[in-house]
């Protein structure tokens, strides 16, 4: 770092995004992007709005917020449009995070946002099988942040388990990060009217194929949303651009297209899980658009590097307890066939 970098952030360890290499063409299964393009109406809507980009976007993101709220049976005052769900998370940490608690194995941005905002936090260990014990989060007197399904494990809590956590922490915000909820988990959105301390983050990056457009939402009691708006207008009032707003509205209108894609991804997930288990892998049940897998005798780093040599990208984490795993995004059936074929080749060549 330069000699001008403020001491306030000198010890900050930034989040490391998944690789986006340009050196060759890869079967890219490392960043949980959708293998399917946006629907035709989304592309057309974004292209039409491009001509208006000389003008600022609507700071209230009214049209896309109204459409999103309506899709959930909520009012516009109960949602806030953000620049991806990462911005939702950062706003929430800033607004409500006096002390935080989240799992020791989860989305890597949680500790980064905590450090960035100088918020003390506690990491609660997952069980030995990498599942989350809801009772570990009862009565903590801290803001709780849970990804459901969790990342990178893909494992999900049921809605009644989420409700028990929310009910057990009435004096603190419970933030449920539902980035992957549309691939088989139960959403907690139905609890919004019941609990004023429940905040949900959702994104259009995964299920709605808009990772590059950056659109996410906070969902919660209107008072919580007003608090988040205070943070937004103090940092980035025009946070959602014109083309993204138009694309988001079109994606909601063409919901059936995305639901069909999600069903295909779920089918491909089951196929991949069964095939990996047949190859000797341990694979927790996933409710997301990825699987988390390890094979005894084969290190996660070795598998990651050998697959990369063969043109297949997966994600490896060096964190203790999960360094023997790789996370594999579920793509098209053709992509999964290539991944499985190359994985079998690695096993035959490395485990001799």
HELIX and SHEET records of a PDB file:
HELIX    1   1 UNK A    7  UNK A    9  5                                   3    
HELIX    2   2 UNK A   40  UNK A   50  1                                  11    
HELIX    3   3 UNK A   62  UNK A   72  1                                  11    
HELIX    4   4 UNK A   76  UNK A   78  5                                   3    
HELIX    5   5 UNK A   84  UNK A   96  1                                  13    
HELIX    6   6 UNK A  109  UNK A  116  1                                   8    
HELIX    7   7 UNK A  134  UNK A  137  5                                   4    
HELIX    8   8 UNK A  159  UNK A  167  1                                   9    
HELIX    9   9 UNK A  181  UNK A  183  5                                   3    
HELIX   10  10 UNK A  189  UNK A  191  5                                   3    
HELIX   11  11 UNK A  222  UNK A  235  1                                  14    
HELIX   12  12 UNK A  242  UNK A  253  1                                  12    
HELIX   13  13 UNK A  255  UNK A  278  1                                  24    
HELIX   14  14 UNK A  300  UNK A  309  1                                  10    
HELIX   15  15 UNK A  333  UNK A  350  1                                  18    
SHEET    1   A 2 UNK A  27  UNK A  28  0                                        
SHEET    2   A 2 UNK A 312  UNK A 313  1                                        
SHEET    1   B 7 UNK A  79  UNK A  82  0                                        
SHEET    2   B 7 UNK A 216  UNK A 220 -1                                        
SHEET    3   B 7 UNK A 198  UNK A 203 -1                                        
SHEET    4   B 7 UNK A 174  UNK A 177  1                                        
SHEET    5   B 7 UNK A 143  UNK A 147  1                                        
SHEET    6   B 7 UNK A  99  UNK A 103  1                                        
SHEET    7   B 7 UNK A 120  UNK A 124  1                                        
SHEET    1   C 4 UNK A 281  UNK A 283  0                                        
SHEET    2   C 4 UNK A 290  UNK A 295 -1                                        
SHEET    3   C 4 UNK A 326  UNK A 329 -1                                        
SHEET    4   C 4 UNK A 315  UNK A 316 -1                                        
END                                                                             
